Structures are given as structure tokens and as C-alpha cells.
């Protein structure tokens, strides 16, 4: 199994996207435009495509991250 596409998006409480990453090895560091964001709940969506035995399968997940410092 190999991933041929990956995307992680993180949103603030107003629905504004504050992080988008396409590298599975790079996560969100809790900043937006170089500034540390406030503690609180942030919504995320992750989607990826994996190729298994010549079949392409799209999967995604979503949920909340609680940021506490």
C-alpha cells in the first residue's frame, strides 16, 4: 500500500483555514501566519488516496483537535 495523495487541513472556530499540508511527515505546529494561536478547539479534515493492488481508494477523516499549552 502506498499513498499517492495526502492533505491535512486545520480550521479555526470561524471556519477559516489556518493550515494546509500535503506532506504526511509535516504536521501543524499550532501557528498561523507565524504566530502562535490561542488554546481552544480546532477542526481538521484529512484526506488521502492509497493504491492497493491496482485499485485506488479515497479515504478521509475529520474531527477536533484541542490545543492546550
Predicted model as a PDB file, atoms N, CA, C, CB and O in Angstrom, pLDDT in the B-factor column:
MODEL        1                                                                  
ATOM      1  N   UNK A   1       0.850  -1.180   0.000  1.00 58.00           N  
ATOM      2  CA  UNK A   1       0.000   0.000   0.000  1.00 58.00           C  
ATOM      3  C   UNK A   1       0.894   1.242   0.000  1.00 58.00           C  
ATOM      4  CB  UNK A   1      -0.966  -0.001   1.229  1.00 58.00           C  
ATOM      5  O   UNK A   1       1.846   1.335   0.774  1.00 58.00           O  
ATOM      6  N   UNK A   2       0.575   2.176  -0.866  1.00 71.00           N  
ATOM      7  CA  UNK A   2       1.319   3.433  -0.888  1.00 71.00           C  
ATOM      8  C   UNK A   2       0.338   4.585  -1.039  1.00 71.00           C  
ATOM      9  CB  UNK A   2       2.367   3.446  -2.035  1.00 71.00           C  
ATOM     10  O   UNK A   2      -0.689   4.464  -1.706  1.00 71.00           O  
ATOM     11  N   UNK A   3       0.671   5.694  -0.413  1.00 76.00           N  
ATOM     12  CA  UNK A   3      -0.164   6.882  -0.530  1.00 76.00           C  
ATOM     13  C   UNK A   3       0.272   7.680  -1.741  1.00 76.00           C  
ATOM     14  CB  UNK A   3      -0.092   7.745   0.749  1.00 76.00           C  
ATOM     15  O   UNK A   3       1.451   8.001  -1.891  1.00 76.00           O  
ATOM     16  N   UNK A   4      -0.677   8.000  -2.604  1.00 77.00           N  
ATOM     17  CA  UNK A   4      -0.356   8.807  -3.780  1.00 77.00           C  
ATOM     18  C   UNK A   4      -0.880  10.235  -3.640  1.00 77.00           C  
ATOM     19  CB  UNK A   4      -0.935   8.160  -5.036  1.00 77.00           C  
ATOM     20  O   UNK A   4      -0.606  11.086  -4.487  1.00 77.00           O  
ATOM     21  N   UNK A   5      -1.638  10.496  -2.567  1.00 85.00           N  
ATOM     22  CA  UNK A   5      -2.133  11.845  -2.302  1.00 85.00           C  
ATOM     23  C   UNK A   5      -2.413  11.943  -0.812  1.00 85.00           C  
ATOM     24  CB  UNK A   5      -3.419  12.172  -3.148  1.00 85.00           C  
ATOM     25  O   UNK A   5      -2.898  10.988  -0.205  1.00 85.00           O  
ATOM     26  N   UNK A   6      -2.108  13.096  -0.216  1.00 90.00           N  
ATOM     27  CA  UNK A   6      -2.360  13.332   1.206  1.00 90.00           C  
ATOM     28  C   UNK A   6      -2.604  14.814   1.405  1.00 90.00           C  
ATOM     29  CB  UNK A   6      -1.171  12.838   2.091  1.00 90.00           C  
ATOM     30  O   UNK A   6      -1.911  15.646   0.818  1.00 90.00           O  
ATOM     31  N   UNK A   7      -3.590  15.152   2.235  1.00 93.00           N  
ATOM     32  CA  UNK A   7      -3.835  16.549   2.572  1.00 93.00           C  
ATOM     33  C   UNK A   7      -4.441  16.642   3.960  1.00 93.00           C  
ATOM     34  CB  UNK A   7      -4.759  17.212   1.532  1.00 93.00           C  
ATOM     35  O   UNK A   7      -5.385  15.922   4.285  1.00 93.00           O  
ATOM     36  N   UNK A   8      -3.892  17.539   4.785  1.00 96.00           N  
ATOM     37  CA  UNK A   8      -4.396  17.829   6.118  1.00 96.00           C  
ATOM     38  C   UNK A   8      -4.752  19.307   6.164  1.00 96.00           C  
ATOM     39  CB  UNK A   8      -3.350  17.458   7.224  1.00 96.00           C  
ATOM     40  O   UNK A   8      -3.921  20.164   5.862  1.00 96.00           O  
ATOM     41  N   UNK A   9      -5.993  19.601   6.546  1.00 97.00           N  
ATOM     42  CA  UNK A   9      -6.432  20.987   6.686  1.00 97.00           C  
ATOM     43  C   UNK A   9      -6.916  21.209   8.112  1.00 97.00           C  
ATOM     44  CB  UNK A   9      -7.553  21.329   5.661  1.00 97.00           C  
ATOM     45  O   UNK A   9      -7.607  20.361   8.677  1.00 97.00           O  
ATOM     46  N   UNK A  10      -6.551  22.357   8.696  1.00 98.00           N  
ATOM     47  CA  UNK A  10      -6.975  22.723  10.047  1.00 98.00           C  
ATOM     48  C   UNK A  10      -7.700  24.064   9.947  1.00 98.00           C  
ATOM     49  CB  UNK A  10      -5.747  22.802  11.045  1.00 98.00           C  
ATOM     50  O   UNK A  10      -7.249  24.983   9.264  1.00 98.00           O  
ATOM     51  N   UNK A  11      -8.853  24.155  10.656  1.00 98.00           N  
ATOM     52  CA  UNK A  11      -9.702  25.335  10.599  1.00 98.00           C  
ATOM     53  C   UNK A  11      -9.896  25.915  11.998  1.00 98.00           C  
ATOM     54  CB  UNK A  11     -11.060  24.992   9.965  1.00 98.00           C  
ATOM     55  O   UNK A  11      -9.889  25.187  12.990  1.00 98.00           O  
ATOM     56  N   UNK A  12     -10.068  27.232  12.063  1.00 97.00           N  
ATOM     57  CA  UNK A  12     -10.375  27.868  13.350  1.00 97.00           C  
ATOM     58  C   UNK A  12     -11.887  27.852  13.583  1.00 97.00           C  
ATOM     59  CB  UNK A  12      -9.829  29.329  13.392  1.00 97.00           C  
ATOM     60  O   UNK A  12     -12.631  27.307  12.767  1.00 97.00           O  
ATOM     61  N   UNK A  13     -12.338  28.432  14.665  1.00 94.00           N  
ATOM     62  CA  UNK A  13     -13.765  28.380  15.025  1.00 94.00           C  
ATOM     63  C   UNK A  13     -14.660  29.132  14.054  1.00 94.00           C  
ATOM     64  CB  UNK A  13     -13.963  28.938  16.407  1.00 94.00           C  
ATOM     65  O   UNK A  13     -15.873  28.921  14.061  1.00 94.00           O  
ATOM     66  N   UNK A  14     -14.109  29.995  13.227  1.00 96.00           N  
ATOM     67  CA  UNK A  14     -14.884  30.734  12.243  1.00 96.00           C  
ATOM     68  C   UNK A  14     -14.854  30.076  10.864  1.00 96.00           C  
ATOM     69  CB  UNK A  14     -14.369  32.150  12.145  1.00 96.00           C  
ATOM     70  O   UNK A  14     -15.380  30.624   9.896  1.00 96.00           O  
ATOM     71  N   UNK A  15     -14.236  28.899  10.784  1.00 96.00           N  
ATOM     72  CA  UNK A  15     -14.182  28.165   9.526  1.00 96.00           C  
ATOM     73  C   UNK A  15     -13.066  28.595   8.592  1.00 96.00           C  
ATOM     74  CB  UNK A  15     -15.469  28.303   8.825  1.00 96.00           C  
ATOM     75  O   UNK A  15     -13.006  28.161   7.442  1.00 96.00           O  
ATOM     76  N   UNK A  16     -12.188  29.446   9.087  1.00 97.00           N  
ATOM     77  CA  UNK A  16     -11.056  29.914   8.284  1.00 97.00           C  
ATOM     78  C   UNK A  16      -9.963  28.848   8.302  1.00 97.00           C  
ATOM     79  CB  UNK A  16     -10.510  31.280   8.818  1.00 97.00           C  
ATOM     80  O   UNK A  16      -9.609  28.336   9.365  1.00 97.00           O  
ATOM     81  N   UNK A  17      -9.434  28.517   7.138  1.00 98.00           N  
ATOM     82  CA  UNK A  17      -8.356  27.529   7.086  1.00 98.00           C  
ATOM     83  C   UNK A  17      -7.076  28.177   7.592  1.00 98.00           C  
ATOM     84  CB  UNK A  17      -8.164  26.976   5.638  1.00 98.00           C  
ATOM     85  O   UNK A  17      -6.658  29.221   7.090  1.00 98.00           O  
ATOM     86  N   UNK A  18      -6.454  27.554   8.592  1.00 98.00           N  
ATOM     87  CA  UNK A  18      -5.242  28.124   9.178  1.00 98.00           C  
ATOM     88  C   UNK A  18      -4.019  27.264   8.915  1.00 98.00           C  
ATOM     89  CB  UNK A  18      -5.422  28.310  10.666  1.00 98.00           C  
ATOM     90  O   UNK A  18      -2.894  27.674   9.202  1.00 98.00           O  
ATOM     91  N   UNK A  19      -4.237  26.063   8.366  1.00 98.00           N  
ATOM     92  CA  UNK A  19      -3.114  25.215   7.984  1.00 98.00           C  
ATOM     93  C   UNK A  19      -3.576  24.265   6.893  1.00 98.00           C  
ATOM     94  CB  UNK A  19      -2.555  24.429   9.206  1.00 98.00           C  
ATOM     95  O   UNK A  19      -4.670  23.704   6.960  1.00 98.00           O  
ATOM     96  N   UNK A  20      -2.727  24.093   5.886  1.00 97.00           N  
ATOM     97  CA  UNK A  20      -2.947  23.069   4.874  1.00 97.00           C  
ATOM     98  C   UNK A  20      -1.598  22.446   4.569  1.00 97.00           C  
ATOM     99  CB  UNK A  20      -3.615  23.660   3.580  1.00 97.00           C  
ATOM    100  O   UNK A  20      -0.659  23.134   4.170  1.00 97.00           O  
ATOM    101  N   UNK A  21      -1.512  21.141   4.758  1.00 95.00           N  
ATOM    102  CA  UNK A  21      -0.271  20.430   4.494  1.00 95.00           C  
ATOM    103  C   UNK A  21      -0.506  19.269   3.548  1.00 95.00           C  
ATOM    104  CB  UNK A  21       0.347  19.935   5.792  1.00 95.00           C  
ATOM    105  O   UNK A  21      -1.538  18.600   3.606  1.00 95.00           O  
ATOM    106  N   UNK A  22       0.453  19.040   2.684  1.00 94.00           N  
ATOM    107  CA  UNK A  22       0.348  17.938   1.724  1.00 94.00           C  
ATOM    108  C   UNK A  22       1.472  16.923   1.903  1.00 94.00           C  
ATOM    109  CB  UNK A  22       0.365  18.479   0.298  1.00 94.00           C  
ATOM    110  O   UNK A  22       1.609  15.992   1.110  1.00 94.00           O  
ATOM    111  N   UNK A  23       2.259  17.105   2.932  1.00 91.00           N  
ATOM    112  CA  UNK A  23       3.353  16.183   3.253  1.00 91.00           C  
ATOM    113  C   UNK A  23       2.968  15.419   4.515  1.00 91.00           C  
ATOM    114  CB  UNK A  23       4.719  16.948   3.447  1.00 91.00           C  
ATOM    115  O   UNK A  23       2.796  16.020   5.576  1.00 91.00           O  
ATOM    116  N   UNK A  24       2.832  14.108   4.408  1.00 88.00           N  
ATOM    117  CA  UNK A  24       2.399  13.296   5.551  1.00 88.00           C  
ATOM    118  C   UNK A  24       3.365  13.399   6.728  1.00 88.00           C  
ATOM    119  CB  UNK A  24       2.256  11.838   5.132  1.00 88.00           C  
ATOM    120  O   UNK A  24       2.983  13.118   7.864  1.00 88.00           O  
ATOM    121  N   UNK A  25       4.600  13.794   6.476  1.00 90.00           N  
ATOM    122  CA  UNK A  25       5.601  13.926   7.534  1.00 90.00           C  
ATOM    123  C   UNK A  25       5.609  15.307   8.178  1.00 90.00           C  
ATOM    124  CB  UNK A  25       6.966  13.625   6.981  1.00 90.00           C  
ATOM    125  O   UNK A  25       6.390  15.557   9.096  1.00 90.00           O  
ATOM    126  N   UNK A  26       4.745  16.209   7.705  1.00 90.00           N  
ATOM    127  CA  UNK A  26       4.677  17.565   8.252  1.00 90.00           C  
ATOM    128  C   UNK A  26       3.322  17.765   8.914  1.00 90.00           C  
ATOM    129  CB  UNK A  26       4.912  18.632   7.142  1.00 90.00           C  
ATOM    130  O   UNK A  26       2.289  17.657   8.254  1.00 90.00           O  
ATOM    131  N   UNK A  27       3.314  18.050  10.189  1.00 93.00           N  
ATOM    132  CA  UNK A  27       2.068  18.304  10.908  1.00 93.00           C  
ATOM    133  C   UNK A  27       1.912  19.786  11.198  1.00 93.00           C  
ATOM    134  CB  UNK A  27       2.024  17.503  12.213  1.00 93.00           C  
ATOM    135  O   UNK A  27       2.790  20.595  10.898  1.00 93.00           O  
ATOM    136  N   UNK A  28       0.780  20.119  11.785  1.00 96.00           N  
ATOM    137  CA  UNK A  28       0.511  21.503  12.180  1.00 96.00           C  
ATOM    138  C   UNK A  28       1.245  21.794  13.479  1.00 96.00           C  
ATOM    139  CB  UNK A  28      -1.019  21.759  12.341  1.00 96.00           C  
ATOM    140  O   UNK A  28       1.187  20.993  14.412  1.00 96.00           O  
ATOM    141  N   UNK A  29       1.928  22.916  13.554  1.00 96.00           N  
ATOM    142  CA  UNK A  29       2.724  23.256  14.734  1.00 96.00           C  
ATOM    143  C   UNK A  29       2.012  24.217  15.688  1.00 96.00           C  
ATOM    144  CB  UNK A  29       4.032  23.863  14.300  1.00 96.00           C  
ATOM    145  O   UNK A  29       2.637  24.732  16.615  1.00 96.00           O  
ATOM    146  N   UNK A  30       0.711  24.468  15.477  1.00 96.00           N  
ATOM    147  CA  UNK A  30      -0.031  25.347  16.375  1.00 96.00           C  
ATOM    148  C   UNK A  30       0.148  26.821  16.082  1.00 96.00           C  
ATOM    149  CB  UNK A  30       0.372  25.083  17.773  1.00 96.00           C  
ATOM    150  O   UNK A  30      -0.102  27.664  16.944  1.00 96.00           O  
ATOM    151  N   UNK A  31       0.581  27.140  14.866  1.00 97.00           N  
ATOM    152  CA  UNK A  31       0.747  28.541  14.491  1.00 97.00           C  
ATOM    153  C   UNK A  31      -0.095  28.869  13.269  1.00 97.00           C  
ATOM    154  CB  UNK A  31       2.223  28.857  14.220  1.00 97.00           C  
ATOM    155  O   UNK A  31      -0.539  27.981  12.541  1.00 97.00           O  
ATOM    156  N   UNK A  32      -0.303  30.158  13.059  1.00 97.00           N  
ATOM    157  CA  UNK A  32      -0.984  30.666  11.873  1.00 97.00           C  
ATOM    158  C   UNK A  32      -0.293  31.956  11.470  1.00 97.00           C  
ATOM    159  CB  UNK A  32      -2.516  30.894  12.133  1.00 97.00           C  
ATOM    160  O   UNK A  32      -0.197  32.889  12.267  1.00 97.00           O  
ATOM    161  N   UNK A  33       0.181  32.011  10.253  1.00 96.00           N  
ATOM    162  CA  UNK A  33       0.928  33.165   9.732  1.00 96.00           C  
ATOM    163  C   UNK A  33       2.092  33.521  10.645  1.00 96.00           C  
ATOM    164  CB  UNK A  33       0.001  34.379   9.571  1.00 96.00           C  
ATOM    165  O   UNK A  33       2.386  34.695  10.867  1.00 96.00           O  
ATOM    166  N   UNK A  34       2.756  32.487  11.176  1.00 95.00           N  
ATOM    167  CA  UNK A  34       3.926  32.681  12.007  1.00 95.00           C  
ATOM    168  C   UNK A  34       3.653  33.030  13.461  1.00 95.00           C  
ATOM    169  CB  UNK A  34       4.743  33.725  11.425  1.00 95.00           C  
ATOM    170  O   UNK A  34       4.593  33.192  14.239  1.00 95.00           O  
ATOM    171  N   UNK A  35       2.400  33.147  13.838  1.00 96.00           N  
ATOM    172  CA  UNK A  35       2.036  33.498  15.209  1.00 96.00           C  
ATOM    173  C   UNK A  35       1.404  32.290  15.915  1.00 96.00           C  
ATOM    174  CB  UNK A  35       1.062  34.707  15.221  1.00 96.00           C  
ATOM    175  O   UNK A  35       0.678  31.515  15.292  1.00 96.00           O  
ATOM    176  N   UNK A  36       1.678  32.138  17.193  1.00 96.00           N  
ATOM    177  CA  UNK A  36       1.093  31.063  17.982  1.00 96.00           C  
ATOM    178  C   UNK A  36      -0.400  31.339  18.145  1.00 96.00           C  
ATOM    179  CB  UNK A  36       1.798  30.933  19.371  1.00 96.00           C  
ATOM    180  O   UNK A  36      -0.794  32.448  18.507  1.00 96.00           O  
ATOM    181  N   UNK A  37      -1.231  30.324  17.877  1.00 97.00           N  
ATOM    182  CA  UNK A  37      -2.679  30.501  18.015  1.00 97.00           C  
ATOM    183  C   UNK A  37      -3.103  30.283  19.461  1.00 97.00           C  
ATOM    184  CB  UNK A  37      -3.438  29.534  17.085  1.00 97.00           C  
ATOM    185  O   UNK A  37      -2.360  29.713  20.260  1.00 97.00           O  
ATOM    186  N   UNK A  38      -4.297  30.740  19.785  1.00 96.00           N  
ATOM    187  CA  UNK A  38      -4.837  30.595  21.137  1.00 96.00           C  
ATOM    188  C   UNK A  38      -5.212  29.141  21.417  1.00 96.00           C  
ATOM    189  CB  UNK A  38      -6.062  31.508  21.328  1.00 96.00           C  
ATOM    190  O   UNK A  38      -5.488  28.365  20.502  1.00 96.00           O  
ATOM    191  N   UNK A  39      -5.216  28.796  22.704  1.00 97.00           N  
ATOM    192  CA  UNK A  39      -5.742  27.500  23.112  1.00 97.00           C  
ATOM    193  C   UNK A  39      -7.198  27.398  22.657  1.00 97.00           C  
ATOM    194  CB  UNK A  39      -5.623  27.306  24.659  1.00 97.00           C  
ATOM    195  O   UNK A  39      -7.894  28.407  22.548  1.00 97.00           O  
ATOM    196  N   UNK A  40      -7.642  26.191  22.395  1.00 97.00           N  
ATOM    197  CA  UNK A  40      -9.036  26.008  22.023  1.00 97.00           C  
ATOM    198  C   UNK A  40      -9.217  24.822  21.097  1.00 97.00           C  
ATOM    199  CB  UNK A  40      -9.571  27.257  21.370  1.00 97.00           C  
ATOM    200  O   UNK A  40      -8.293  24.041  20.869  1.00 97.00           O  
ATOM    201  N   UNK A  41     -10.429  24.702  20.566  1.00 97.00           N  
ATOM    202  CA  UNK A  41     -10.767  23.612  19.652  1.00 97.00           C  
ATOM    203  C   UNK A  41     -10.552  24.055  18.216  1.00 97.00           C  
ATOM    204  CB  UNK A  41     -12.222  23.151  19.861  1.00 97.00           C  
ATOM    205  O   UNK A  41     -10.924  25.162  17.827  1.00 97.00           O  
ATOM    206  N   UNK A  42      -9.952  23.180  17.444  1.00 98.00           N  
ATOM    207  CA  UNK A  42      -9.716  23.404  16.029  1.00 98.00           C  
ATOM    208  C   UNK A  42     -10.208  22.180  15.275  1.00 98.00           C  
ATOM    209  CB  UNK A  42      -8.209  23.684  15.737  1.00 98.00           C  
ATOM    210  O   UNK A  42      -9.994  21.047  15.707  1.00 98.00           O  
ATOM    211  N   UNK A  43     -10.865  22.413  14.150  1.00 98.00           N  
ATOM    212  CA  UNK A  43     -11.426  21.340  13.348  1.00 98.00           C  
ATOM    213  C   UNK A  43     -10.403  20.930  12.290  1.00 98.00           C  
ATOM    214  CB  UNK A  43     -12.767  21.776  12.689  1.00 98.00           C  
ATOM    215  O   UNK A  43      -9.712  21.782  11.730  1.00 98.00           O  
ATOM    216  N   UNK A  44     -10.305  19.640  12.020  1.00 97.00           N  
ATOM    217  CA  UNK A  44      -9.389  19.177  10.979  1.00 97.00           C  
ATOM    218  C   UNK A  44     -10.102  18.237  10.019  1.00 97.00           C  
ATOM    219  CB  UNK A  44      -8.171  18.476  11.601  1.00 97.00           C  
ATOM    220  O   UNK A  44     -11.074  17.568  10.371  1.00 97.00           O  
ATOM    221  N   UNK A  45      -9.590  18.210   8.804  1.00 96.00           N  
ATOM    222  CA  UNK A  45     -10.005  17.244   7.785  1.00 96.00           C  
ATOM    223  C   UNK A  45      -8.733  16.671   7.182  1.00 96.00           C  
ATOM    224  CB  UNK A  45     -10.928  17.906   6.678  1.00 96.00           C  
ATOM    225  O   UNK A  45      -7.840  17.416   6.778  1.00 96.00           O  
ATOM    226  N   UNK A  46      -8.655  15.363   7.123  1.00 94.00           N  
ATOM    227  CA  UNK A  46      -7.530  14.701   6.478  1.00 94.00           C  
ATOM    228  C   UNK A  46      -8.092  13.824   5.364  1.00 94.00           C  
ATOM    229  CB  UNK A  46      -6.688  13.856   7.505  1.00 94.00           C  
ATOM    230  O   UNK A  46      -9.069  13.102   5.561  1.00 94.00           O  
ATOM    231  N   UNK A  47      -7.470  13.895   4.203  1.00 92.00           N  
ATOM    232  CA  UNK A  47      -7.891  13.043   3.096  1.00 92.00           C  
ATOM    233  C   UNK A  47      -6.649  12.484   2.419  1.00 92.00           C  
ATOM    234  CB  UNK A  47      -8.777  13.828   2.078  1.00 92.00           C  
ATOM    235  O   UNK A  47      -5.596  13.121   2.371  1.00 92.00           O  
ATOM    236  N   UNK A  48      -6.805  11.287   1.906  1.00 89.00           N  
ATOM    237  CA  UNK A  48      -5.684  10.665   1.225  1.00 89.00           C  
ATOM    238  C   UNK A  48      -6.182   9.622   0.234  1.00 89.00           C  
ATOM    239  CB  UNK A  48      -4.723  10.031   2.235  1.00 89.00           C  
ATOM    240  O   UNK A  48      -7.311   9.137   0.311  1.00 89.00           O  
ATOM    241  N   UNK A  49      -5.311   9.305  -0.680  1.00 87.00           N  
ATOM    242  CA  UNK A  49      -5.597   8.283  -1.686  1.00 87.00           C  
ATOM    243  C   UNK A  49      -4.524   7.225  -1.579  1.00 87.00           C  
ATOM    244  CB  UNK A  49      -5.656   8.886  -3.132  1.00 87.00           C  
ATOM    245  O   UNK A  49      -3.333   7.536  -1.564  1.00 87.00           O  
ATOM    246  N   UNK A  50      -4.938   5.993  -1.506  1.00 81.00           N  
ATOM    247  CA  UNK A  50      -3.958   4.913  -1.470  1.00 81.00           C  
ATOM    248  C   UNK A  50      -4.213   3.960  -2.626  1.00 81.00           C  
ATOM    249  CB  UNK A  50      -4.010   4.160  -0.120  1.00 81.00           C  
ATOM    250  O   UNK A  50      -5.353   3.725  -3.027  1.00 81.00           O  
ATOM    251  N   UNK A  51      -3.149   3.431  -3.136  1.00 77.00           N  
ATOM    252  CA  UNK A  51      -3.217   2.498  -4.245  1.00 77.00           C  
ATOM    253  C   UNK A  51      -2.866   1.111  -3.734  1.00 77.00           C  
ATOM    254  CB  UNK A  51      -2.270   2.924  -5.397  1.00 77.00           C  
ATOM    255  O   UNK A  51      -1.755   0.875  -3.259  1.00 77.00           O  
ATOM    256  N   UNK A  52      -3.818   0.201  -3.834  1.00 72.00           N  
ATOM    257  CA  UNK A  52      -3.644  -1.165  -3.343  1.00 72.00           C  
ATOM    258  C   UNK A  52      -4.023  -2.117  -4.467  1.00 72.00           C  
ATOM    259  CB  UNK A  52      -4.508  -1.432  -2.059  1.00 72.00           C  
ATOM    260  O   UNK A  52      -5.165  -2.120  -4.926  1.00 72.00           O  
ATOM    261  N   UNK A  53      -3.076  -2.914  -4.905  1.00 72.00           N  
ATOM    262  CA  UNK A  53      -3.338  -3.919  -5.940  1.00 72.00           C  
ATOM    263  C   UNK A  53      -4.086  -3.340  -7.135  1.00 72.00           C  
ATOM    264  CB  UNK A  53      -4.132  -5.071  -5.356  1.00 72.00           C  
ATOM    265  O   UNK A  53      -5.111  -3.874  -7.560  1.00 72.00           O  
ATOM    266  N   UNK A  54      -3.563  -2.252  -7.666  1.00 72.00           N  
ATOM    267  CA  UNK A  54      -4.118  -1.564  -8.831  1.00 72.00           C  
ATOM    268  C   UNK A  54      -5.494  -0.952  -8.595  1.00 72.00           C  
ATOM    269  CB  UNK A  54      -4.198  -2.515  -9.975  1.00 72.00           C  
ATOM    270  O   UNK A  54      -6.173  -0.590  -9.556  1.00 72.00           O  
ATOM    271  N   UNK A  55      -5.918  -0.831  -7.351  1.00 72.00           N  
ATOM    272  CA  UNK A  55      -7.172  -0.168  -7.017  1.00 72.00           C  
ATOM    273  C   UNK A  55      -6.854   1.132  -6.296  1.00 72.00           C  
ATOM    274  CB  UNK A  55      -8.081  -1.083  -6.145  1.00 72.00           C  
ATOM    275  O   UNK A  55      -5.950   1.180  -5.462  1.00 72.00           O  
ATOM    276  N   UNK A  56      -7.594   2.181  -6.614  1.00 77.00           N  
ATOM    277  CA  UNK A  56      -7.419   3.466  -5.952  1.00 77.00           C  
ATOM    278  C   UNK A  56      -8.544   3.649  -4.952  1.00 77.00           C  
ATOM    279  CB  UNK A  56      -7.391   4.632  -6.978  1.00 77.00           C  
ATOM    280  O   UNK A  56      -9.718   3.558  -5.308  1.00 77.00           O  
ATOM    281  N   UNK A  57      -8.192   3.906  -3.706  1.00 74.00           N  
ATOM    282  CA  UNK A  57      -9.170   4.061  -2.641  1.00 74.00           C  
ATOM    283  C   UNK A  57      -8.979   5.436  -2.002  1.00 74.00           C  
ATOM    284  CB  UNK A  57      -9.034   2.922  -1.580  1.00 74.00           C  
ATOM    285  O   UNK A  57      -7.889   5.762  -1.532  1.00 74.00           O  
ATOM    286  N   UNK A  58     -10.044   6.237  -1.988  1.00 80.00           N  
ATOM    287  CA  UNK A  58     -10.024   7.543  -1.328  1.00 80.00           C  
ATOM    288  C   UNK A  58     -10.587   7.375   0.070  1.00 80.00           C  
ATOM    289  CB  UNK A  58     -10.836   8.609  -2.136  1.00 80.00           C  
ATOM    290  O   UNK A  58     -11.609   6.714   0.255  1.00 80.00           O  
ATOM    291  N   UNK A  59      -9.943   7.955   1.033  1.00 83.00           N  
ATOM    292  CA  UNK A  59     -10.437   7.917   2.402  1.00 83.00           C  
ATOM    293  C   UNK A  59     -10.246   9.289   3.023  1.00 83.00           C  
ATOM    294  CB  UNK A  59      -9.713   6.824   3.234  1.00 83.00           C  
ATOM    295  O   UNK A  59      -9.373  10.054   2.614  1.00 83.00           O  
ATOM    296  N   UNK A  60     -11.068   9.589   4.013  1.00 89.00           N  
ATOM    297  CA  UNK A  60     -10.911  10.852   4.728  1.00 89.00           C  
ATOM    298  C   UNK A  60     -11.431  10.702   6.143  1.00 89.00           C  
ATOM    299  CB  UNK A  60     -11.645  11.997   4.000  1.00 89.00           C  
ATOM    300  O   UNK A  60     -12.183   9.781   6.462  1.00 89.00           O  
ATOM    301  N   UNK A  61     -11.020  11.610   6.959  1.00 94.00           N  
ATOM    302  CA  UNK A  61     -11.483  11.650   8.333  1.00 94.00           C  
ATOM    303  C   UNK A  61     -11.531  13.096   8.782  1.00 94.00           C  
ATOM    304  CB  UNK A  61     -10.572  10.808   9.260  1.00 94.00           C  
ATOM    305  O   UNK A  61     -10.921  13.976   8.174  1.00 94.00           O  
ATOM    306  N   UNK A  62     -12.261  13.323   9.851  1.00 96.00           N  
ATOM    307  CA  UNK A  62     -12.350  14.678  10.385  1.00 96.00           C  
ATOM    308  C   UNK A  62     -12.615  14.597  11.877  1.00 96.00           C  
ATOM    309  CB  UNK A  62     -13.461  15.498   9.667  1.00 96.00           C  
ATOM    310  O   UNK A  62     -13.030  13.561  12.398  1.00 96.00           O  
ATOM    311  N   UNK A  63     -12.372  15.688  12.540  1.00 97.00           N  
ATOM    312  CA  UNK A  63     -12.586  15.724  13.978  1.00 97.00           C  
ATOM    313  C   UNK A  63     -12.070  17.028  14.541  1.00 97.00           C  
ATOM    314  CB  UNK A  63     -11.906  14.538  14.663  1.00 97.00           C  
ATOM    315  O   UNK A  63     -11.858  18.005  13.822  1.00 97.00           O  
ATOM    316  N   UNK A  64     -11.875  17.018  15.841  1.00 97.00           N  
ATOM    317  CA  UNK A  64     -11.418  18.212  16.541  1.00 97.00           C  
ATOM    318  C   UNK A  64     -10.091  17.954  17.242  1.00 97.00           C  
ATOM    319  CB  UNK A  64     -12.468  18.677  17.551  1.00 97.00           C  
ATOM    320  O   UNK A  64      -9.831  16.864  17.751  1.00 97.00           O  
ATOM    321  N   UNK A  65      -9.274  18.978  17.251  1.00 95.00           N  
ATOM    322  CA  UNK A  65      -8.017  18.989  17.995  1.00 95.00           C  
ATOM    323  C   UNK A  65      -8.216  19.998  19.119  1.00 95.00           C  
ATOM    324  CB  UNK A  65      -6.766  19.360  17.069  1.00 95.00           C  
ATOM    325  O   UNK A  65      -8.628  21.130  18.864  1.00 95.00           O  
ATOM    326  N   UNK A  66      -7.930  19.607  20.357  1.00 96.00           N  
ATOM    327  CA  UNK A  66      -7.959  20.568  21.452  1.00 96.00           C  
ATOM    328  C   UNK A  66      -6.530  20.990  21.743  1.00 96.00           C  
ATOM    329  CB  UNK A  66      -8.642  19.968  22.725  1.00 96.00           C  
ATOM    330  O   UNK A  66      -5.712  20.185  22.188  1.00 96.00           O  
ATOM    331  N   UNK A  67      -6.241  22.228  21.493  1.00 95.00           N  
ATOM    332  CA  UNK A  67      -4.896  22.769  21.683  1.00 95.00           C  
ATOM    333  C   UNK A  67      -4.803  23.341  23.078  1.00 95.00           C  
ATOM    334  CB  UNK A  67      -4.559  23.849  20.618  1.00 95.00           C  
ATOM    335  O   UNK A  67      -5.530  24.272  23.424  1.00 95.00           O  
ATOM    336  N   UNK A  68      -3.898  22.782  23.888  1.00 94.00           N  
ATOM    337  CA  UNK A  68      -3.670  23.223  25.263  1.00 94.00           C  
ATOM    338  C   UNK A  68      -2.174  23.435  25.415  1.00 94.00           C  
ATOM    339  CB  UNK A  68      -4.220  22.180  26.318  1.00 94.00           C  
ATOM    340  O   UNK A  68      -1.384  22.553  25.076  1.00 94.00           O  
ATOM    341  N   UNK A  69      -1.788  24.562  25.908  1.00 84.00           N  
ATOM    342  CA  UNK A  69      -0.351  24.816  26.130  1.00 84.00           C  
ATOM    343  C   UNK A  69      -0.040  24.846  27.601  1.00 84.00           C  
ATOM    344  CB  UNK A  69       0.082  26.136  25.482  1.00 84.00           C  
ATOM    345  O   UNK A  69       1.112  25.046  27.985  1.00 84.00           O  
TER     346      UNK A  69                                                      
ENDMDL                                                                          
END                                                                             
